[in-house]
Structure formats: structure tokens, C-alpha cells
Amino acid sequence: MRHINRAGGGYHLTQANSRPPQNSQQAASRWASFRHKQLVLDSLLDDQYQLCCYSELRADQYDLGYHIEHVENKAQAPTYTFEYANLAASALASHRFSVLRAQQQSAALPEDFFGGHAPGKQTNVDMQRFVSPLQRDCACFFAYLSDGRVIPANALDERDRDRDRAQYTIDLLNLNSPFLQVRRRQWWDELDTLIDEHLDKQWDLHCLASVDLVPEAHRISPFFSLTRYLFGRIAEEVLQQDAPHLL
């Protein structure tokens, strides 16, 4: 998970937010009738370099689409329904469930869904435990394994509240769903093979890292945080030089 900077939501969202809903019924009704969701979604994706706010999947590359996610659920915080700072683009448009089912090569169950559509995120969320991509230090909570899993970062003490927050967030968002785990493992294997080749041939690892870490046409390759984690110090040097706004 990477930190997301917010720029602004545009005229229509600002107008809707001038009179925030006061209860969950108003929030659901007014959001359902809001006609400018695509403009807001485009703005969110621009802020996020086309990455899913939670999984960092490039959903456009899998024809899964995106939906507008309320980081703090609108049923819990109705006054934040039209607050741009509470919105994010999350993978899997509601009408793309059938695509995910086909890519799973089986009938997808609710527990296969992840991010904003994960069953846990559909219920009340403990915002004191939840690690949000809008939180500046969110990347520090997670580490990545070669088998495609995301786990609490090693730096978090076993007894530390932050380890509990990391695991709570992983479970809540189902970030180790079979779909995501397979694709992270594939991404890790591809990068690992390229790194070995560059080391054998004494090619520049900084150039290799920059391919997937530095935005091109305002897009970033999928699984930015995994790539950053795998390249370690080299990733930090590349970002410091070529994309300091992503640090």
C-alpha cells in the first residue's frame, strides 16, 4: 500500500459536499443519484497513477475496472460521503465481477473479492485499527514475500499495536486473496529473473528499477510497493532522484 496525495475533487463534488448527508440513509440515496462519478473516478485515478488504492493492482490491465471507494464507509461516516479526502479508486467495478470469476477459472465466492469489495470492508470498520492509503506512513506497515503474500512489516514488534493494525487491514481487505497472491508472485518472479540477469551481465540495476517505479504518462507499473521493497536501497535512490514526490 502506498500513500496517496489528494489534489481536489472538482466542481460537482464540491457542490454536493456543501450540504453533507447527515445519516446513512441520506448518504446512500444521494450517492446513488450523484451523476458525476466518472469525473471523480478519473480524478482519483490520476492522483493514484492508475493503481488500486489498496492492492496496487492495475485493474485496467485485467479488464476489472475500478469503483469509487469510501475509505471510511459512508454508512459509518455519512458526512464524509462527498468529501474528496475520503474517496479513493479501488479495483473491481461492480459490473466486472463476471470477469474476475472467469479469471479465477471457477465460480468466485464473496471471500475471493478484495479491497473495497472485500466482505470485511462492507461492514463496520474500526478506523482506529485500519491502515488507510491516505495515511502518510502506510507503506511502513507491510512487507512482501516471494510467494505473493503481503504480511506485517518485520520492523513492527510482535507486541506492537501497529502489527495488529497491519494484520487487521490485510484481513479486512482480503489482500491475500488467491487472485492477488498469484499476480504478486508472478510479478516478483519476473523482477527476480530480471535482477539476476542484470547482475550476471553487470547491467545497471538503477535503470531496471526506474522502469517500474518512475511514472510514465502519469501511470505506474502494478505493485509499486512490492517493487520498492524488492529493490530496497536502489529503489530509494531511484525515487529520490527521479520521483521524489512518490517517497
C-alpha positions as CSV (number, residue, x, y, z in Angstrom):
1,M,0.0,0.0,0.0
2,R,1.4,3.4,-1.0
3,H,0.4,6.8,0.3
4,I,-1.9,8.8,-1.9
5,N,-1.8,12.6,-2.1
6,R,-5.1,14.2,-2.9
7,A,-5.3,17.2,-5.2
8,G,-9.0,18.2,-5.4
9,G,-12.4,16.8,-6.3
10,G,-13.8,19.2,-8.8
11,Y,-16.8,21.4,-9.0
12,H,-19.6,18.9,-8.9
13,L,-18.3,17.0,-5.8
14,T,-17.6,20.3,-4.0
15,Q,-21.2,21.4,-4.7
16,A,-22.6,18.1,-3.4
17,N,-20.4,18.4,-0.3
18,S,-21.7,21.8,0.5
19,R,-24.6,20.1,2.1
20,P,-23.3,16.8,3.5
21,P,-25.7,13.9,4.2
22,Q,-26.5,13.6,7.9
23,N,-27.3,9.9,8.2
24,S,-26.7,6.7,6.4
25,Q,-30.0,6.7,4.5
26,Q,-29.3,10.2,3.1
27,A,-25.7,9.1,2.2
28,A,-26.9,6.0,0.3
29,S,-29.7,7.9,-1.5
30,R,-27.6,10.9,-2.5
31,W,-24.6,9.0,-3.6
32,A,-26.8,6.7,-5.7
33,S,-28.2,9.8,-7.5
34,F,-24.9,11.6,-7.9
35,R,-24.3,11.8,-11.7
36,H,-20.7,12.8,-11.9
37,K,-19.0,9.7,-10.5
38,Q,-16.9,9.1,-13.7
39,L,-15.3,12.6,-13.4
40,V,-14.5,11.9,-9.8
41,L,-13.1,8.5,-10.6
42,D,-10.9,9.9,-13.3
43,S,-9.5,12.4,-10.9
44,L,-8.9,9.8,-8.3
45,L,-7.1,7.5,-10.7
46,D,-5.0,10.4,-11.9
47,D,-3.9,11.0,-8.2
48,Q,-3.1,7.3,-7.8
49,Y,-1.2,6.8,-11.1
50,Q,-3.9,4.3,-12.1
51,L,-3.2,1.9,-9.2
52,C,-5.8,0.4,-6.9
53,C,-5.7,2.3,-3.6
54,Y,-5.4,-0.9,-1.6
55,S,-4.0,-3.7,-3.7
56,E,-1.9,-1.6,-6.1
57,L,-3.2,-3.7,-8.9
58,R,-3.6,-2.1,-12.4
59,A,-7.2,-3.2,-12.8
60,D,-7.3,-1.7,-16.3
61,Q,-4.7,-4.4,-17.4
62,Y,-7.1,-7.2,-16.3
63,D,-10.4,-5.6,-17.5
64,L,-11.6,-5.5,-13.9
65,G,-12.4,-1.8,-13.8
66,Y,-12.5,0.5,-10.7
67,H,-15.1,1.8,-8.4
68,I,-15.1,4.8,-6.1
69,E,-14.3,3.7,-2.6
70,H,-15.3,5.5,0.6
71,V,-12.2,4.9,2.8
72,E,-14.4,5.5,5.8
73,N,-17.6,3.8,4.8
74,K,-20.4,6.2,4.1
75,A,-22.8,4.3,6.4
76,Q,-20.3,4.9,9.2
77,A,-19.5,8.5,8.3
78,P,-22.3,9.9,6.2
79,T,-21.0,13.5,6.4
80,Y,-17.8,12.3,4.5
81,T,-19.8,10.9,1.6
82,F,-18.8,13.7,-0.8
83,E,-15.5,14.6,0.9
84,Y,-12.8,14.1,-1.7
85,A,-10.2,13.4,1.0
86,N,-12.3,10.3,2.0
87,L,-12.5,8.9,-1.5
88,A,-10.2,6.5,-3.5
89,A,-10.2,4.4,-6.6
90,S,-10.4,0.7,-5.8
91,A,-10.1,-2.2,-8.1
92,L,-13.1,-4.1,-9.4
93,A,-16.0,-2.2,-10.8
94,S,-19.3,-3.7,-9.6
95,H,-20.3,-4.9,-13.1
96,R,-16.9,-6.6,-13.6
97,F,-17.5,-9.5,-11.1
98,S,-18.0,-11.9,-14.0
99,V,-14.5,-11.1,-15.4
100,L,-12.9,-11.9,-12.0
101,R,-14.9,-15.2,-11.9
102,A,-13.6,-16.1,-15.4
103,Q,-10.0,-15.2,-14.4
104,Q,-10.3,-17.4,-11.3
105,Q,-11.5,-20.2,-13.6
106,S,-14.1,-21.1,-11.0
107,A,-17.2,-19.6,-9.5
108,A,-15.9,-16.7,-7.5
109,L,-17.1,-16.6,-3.9
110,P,-17.5,-13.4,-1.8
111,E,-14.3,-14.2,0.1
112,D,-12.4,-14.1,-3.2
113,F,-13.1,-10.4,-3.6
114,F,-10.6,-7.9,-2.2
115,G,-10.2,-4.2,-1.5
116,G,-13.3,-2.2,-1.3
117,H,-15.4,-5.2,-2.3
118,A,-13.9,-7.5,0.4
119,P,-16.6,-8.7,2.8
120,G,-14.8,-7.2,5.8
121,K,-14.8,-3.7,4.2
122,Q,-18.5,-4.0,3.6
123,T,-19.2,-4.0,7.3
124,N,-18.3,-1.6,10.1
125,V,-14.6,-0.8,10.0
126,D,-12.5,0.0,13.1
127,M,-10.9,3.2,11.8
128,Q,-8.5,3.2,14.8
129,R,-7.0,-0.1,13.6
130,F,-7.4,0.3,9.9
131,V,-4.3,1.4,7.9
132,S,-5.5,3.8,5.2
133,P,-3.7,4.6,2.0
134,L,-4.4,8.3,2.9
135,Q,-2.1,7.8,5.9
136,R,1.3,9.2,5.3
137,D,3.3,6.2,6.7
138,C,1.0,3.4,5.5
139,A,3.8,1.7,3.4
140,C,5.8,1.1,6.6
141,F,3.2,-1.4,7.9
142,F,3.6,-4.0,5.2
143,A,6.2,-6.4,3.7
144,Y,6.1,-8.7,0.8
145,L,7.1,-12.4,0.3
146,S,8.2,-14.2,-2.8
147,D,5.1,-16.4,-2.7
148,G,3.0,-13.4,-3.3
149,R,1.7,-12.8,0.2
150,V,1.7,-9.4,2.0
151,I,2.5,-9.6,5.7
152,P,3.0,-7.1,8.6
153,A,6.5,-5.5,8.2
154,N,9.3,-7.1,10.2
155,A,10.1,-3.8,11.9
156,L,6.8,-3.9,13.7
157,D,7.2,-5.5,17.1
158,E,5.1,-8.6,17.8
159,R,3.5,-6.9,20.8
160,D,3.2,-3.6,19.0
161,R,-0.3,-2.2,18.2
162,D,0.9,-1.4,14.7
163,R,1.4,-5.1,13.9
164,D,-2.2,-5.7,14.9
165,R,-3.2,-2.8,12.7
166,A,-1.3,-4.2,9.7
167,Q,-2.8,-7.7,10.1
168,Y,-6.3,-6.3,10.7
169,T,-6.0,-4.3,7.4
170,I,-4.7,-7.3,5.4
171,D,-7.5,-9.5,6.6
172,L,-10.2,-6.8,6.3
173,L,-9.3,-6.0,2.7
174,N,-8.5,-9.7,1.9
175,L,-5.1,-8.6,0.4
176,N,-4.0,-12.2,0.3
177,S,-6.9,-13.3,-1.9
178,P,-5.9,-16.1,-4.3
179,F,-6.2,-13.7,-7.3
180,L,-3.8,-11.1,-5.8
181,Q,-1.4,-13.6,-4.4
182,V,-0.9,-15.3,-7.8
183,R,-0.3,-12.0,-9.5
184,R,2.1,-10.7,-6.9
185,R,4.1,-13.9,-7.1
186,Q,4.2,-13.6,-10.9
187,W,5.4,-10.0,-10.6
188,W,8.1,-11.0,-8.0
189,D,9.3,-13.8,-10.2
190,E,9.6,-11.5,-13.3
191,L,11.5,-8.9,-11.4
192,D,13.7,-11.5,-9.7
193,T,14.7,-13.0,-13.1
194,L,15.5,-9.6,-14.5
195,I,17.6,-8.7,-11.5
196,D,19.6,-11.9,-11.8
197,E,20.2,-11.2,-15.5
198,H,21.3,-7.6,-14.8
199,L,23.7,-8.8,-12.1
200,D,25.1,-11.5,-14.3
201,K,25.7,-9.1,-17.2
202,Q,26.7,-6.2,-14.9
203,W,23.9,-4.0,-16.2
204,D,22.6,-1.0,-14.2
205,L,20.0,-2.0,-11.6
206,H,19.0,1.6,-11.1
207,C,17.8,1.7,-14.7
208,L,15.9,-1.5,-14.2
209,A,14.2,-0.2,-11.1
210,S,13.3,3.0,-12.7
211,V,11.2,1.2,-15.4
212,D,8.6,0.2,-12.8
213,L,9.0,2.8,-10.1
214,V,9.0,6.1,-12.1
215,P,5.7,7.2,-13.6
216,E,5.4,7.3,-17.4
217,A,2.4,9.1,-18.9
218,H,1.2,9.5,-15.4
219,R,1.0,5.8,-14.8
220,I,3.0,3.4,-12.6
221,S,3.5,-0.3,-13.1
222,P,1.5,-2.5,-10.8
223,F,2.5,-3.5,-7.2
224,F,4.7,-0.4,-6.7
225,S,5.3,-1.2,-3.0
226,L,6.4,-4.7,-3.8
227,T,8.8,-3.4,-6.4
228,R,10.1,-0.8,-4.0
229,Y,10.5,-3.5,-1.3
230,L,12.4,-5.9,-3.6
231,F,14.9,-3.3,-4.9
232,G,15.5,-1.9,-1.4
233,R,18.2,0.8,-1.2
234,I,18.3,1.0,-5.0
235,A,14.6,1.9,-5.2
236,E,15.0,4.6,-2.6
237,E,17.9,6.1,-4.6
238,V,15.9,6.0,-7.9
239,L,12.8,7.6,-6.3
240,Q,14.9,10.3,-4.6
241,Q,16.5,11.2,-7.9
242,D,13.6,10.7,-10.4
243,A,10.3,10.7,-8.5
244,P,10.8,12.3,-5.0
245,H,7.0,13.1,-4.9
246,L,6.4,9.3,-4.5
247,L,8.6,9.0,-1.4
